Amino acid sequence: MRNVCVIAGGQNLWGVRQATQRDMIQEAGKACFEDNPIIKNKDIDGFIVGACHTERCSFQTHLAPQAAECLGIKPVNLCCRVELLCATGSTGIIVADAMIRSGKADVVMVVGVEKLYMPQRWEIPFSELGTCDHEFDCTNGMGLPPPAFATVAQQHMKLYGTTEEQLAMVAVKNRRNGLNNKKGQMQKAITLEEAMSSRTIVRPLKLTDCCPVTDGGAAIILACEEKAKDLTDKPLVYIRGSAQGTQHQMSANFNNGVWSTWDTLRIVGEQAYKHARVTPKDINVAQTHDCFTISEIVEVEELGFCKKGEGGPFVQEGKSDFGGLVPVNTDGGLLSCGHPFGGTGIRQGIEIMHQLRGDAVKQVEGARIGLTHNLSGLISAHTVLIYGRDME
């Protein structure tokens, strides 16, 4: 099996855009090529596009050939679309990684894009309703994410003493880190007082506890190690390991009703660590799926950065901030960058690429191993990728 490297990455401007899906594909691809001008579109022999709502919001199927054509790419070994809701981008990276390792392709571009803004605001929740089990969850009040993640927060507070202030600290940290990514949606730091006083969405979650869904795209290029050495003059960043899994879709089947424990993430994380031959203590920087503030708190627990129930104190004591034990969401995460479903996992990978190359806007000093985590659905599937400056 061949080693796989990340050799370029870029994103477009994320937010409520008057741009089409095609526009955003072109912008993301252009940003990716600008990150590494050595690579030309003729070098790419595999192409993957990730998008969730392309049919409903952009009225476009058969997206992969269109997206490749937009970027002047003529792939001969791979051309397909992937979809796993919020984890669509990281799924595209996993597929590209597998294709390159197996020798089916040498250089693969993965583009993640989402056009979610609709002229009528009531249309957006209808698209979101398709993310759960449509027949079951839409009829019992669990059809949208806020009630589900509020349930997680309520249970975590009851079991472990997690506080609303600790949730707000995640928001404050990530909004501050969001200033490191000028293409993210939220470009304003907030105080703890502002976070605590923001309006309630579903108790105990407030507005600043929730990430915005947004329009945006991102692109990343992977290559086999041999090709990578010829196609970049920057430090190589390797994909050391990955894992992806699910144990339920319907909310009724969620871990016997214990929403504050994410067994699937723990198992998937352990598998990824095993594949990468590392432990949680080896991770220098992480990007986790902070769709809600409680998510980051549970994720640092299940990924082994702290003990179960200690996620709240972990952020309160600054262990997830720059200079802490494991800096988490160093570019602001979903809470600041926004969440265009297809683009998020790729944006995470790009930030880790910059951190490990040593050219991030705000650098984690000495970072050599990084992790990304994407969840999808009502916490039903998890994807973990581990990157490194080398394979040893």
JODA-V797266 format. One record per pair of residues at least 12 apart in sequence whose C-alpha atoms are under 6 Angstrom apart, sorted by the first residue. I is the first residue (numbers start at 0). GAP is how many residues later the second one is. Records with the same first field share a line. If there is no record, write none. Layout:
# JODA-V797266
I: GAP  GAP
This chain:
# JODA-V797266
0: 100
1: 99
2: 221  222
3: 219  220  221  234  235
4: 217  218  220  232  233  234
5: 215  216  231
6: 214  215
7: 24  27  28  212  213
8: 23  210  211  341
9: 21  22  208  209
10: 17  20  206  207
11: 15  16  205
12: 170
13: 169  170  171  201  202
14: 170  199  200
15: 198  199
20: 94
23: 193
27: 189  190  191
28: 190
31: 187
37: 193
38: 192
40: 32
43: 63  64
44: 30  31  32  62
45: 29  31  32  62
46: 31  32  61  62
47: 31  32  33  62
48: 15  32  61  62  63
49: 31  32  33  38  39  62  292
50: 62  63  291
51: 31  33
63: 16  17
76: 28
84: 291
85: 255  290
86: 287  288  289
87: 254
88: 23  253  254  256  257
89: 255  256
105: 117  118
106: 115  116
107: 113  114
108: 111  112
109: 109  110
110: 107  108
111: 105  106  230  231
112: 103  104  229  230
113: 101  102  226  228
114: 100
115: 99
128: 14
130: 246
132: 117
151: 107  108
152: 141
154: 105
155: 104
159: 149
161: 150
165: 146
166: 126
167: 27
169: 123
171: 18
173: 158
174: 14  157  161
175: 13
176: 153  154  155
177: 153  154  158
179: 151  181
180: 150
183: 153
184: 152  153
185: 150
194: 13
208: 83  84
209: 82
210: 80  123  124
211: 126
212: 125  126  127
213: 124  125  126
214: 125
215: 124
216: 126
217: 125
234: 122
236: 151  152
237: 149  150
238: 148
239: 36  146  147
240: 31  34  35  144  145
241: 30  142  143
242: 25  28  29  140  141
243: 24  138  139
244: 136  137
245: 134  135
247: 132
248: 131
264: 117
265: 36  37
268: 34
279: 24  25
282: 86  87
283: 42  83  85  86
284: 41  42  85
285: 42  84  85  86
286: 41  42  61  85
287: 84  85
288: 84  85
289: 44
290: 43
296: 14  15
351: 18
355: 12
367: 20  21
368: 18  19
369: 16  17
370: 14  15
371: 12  13
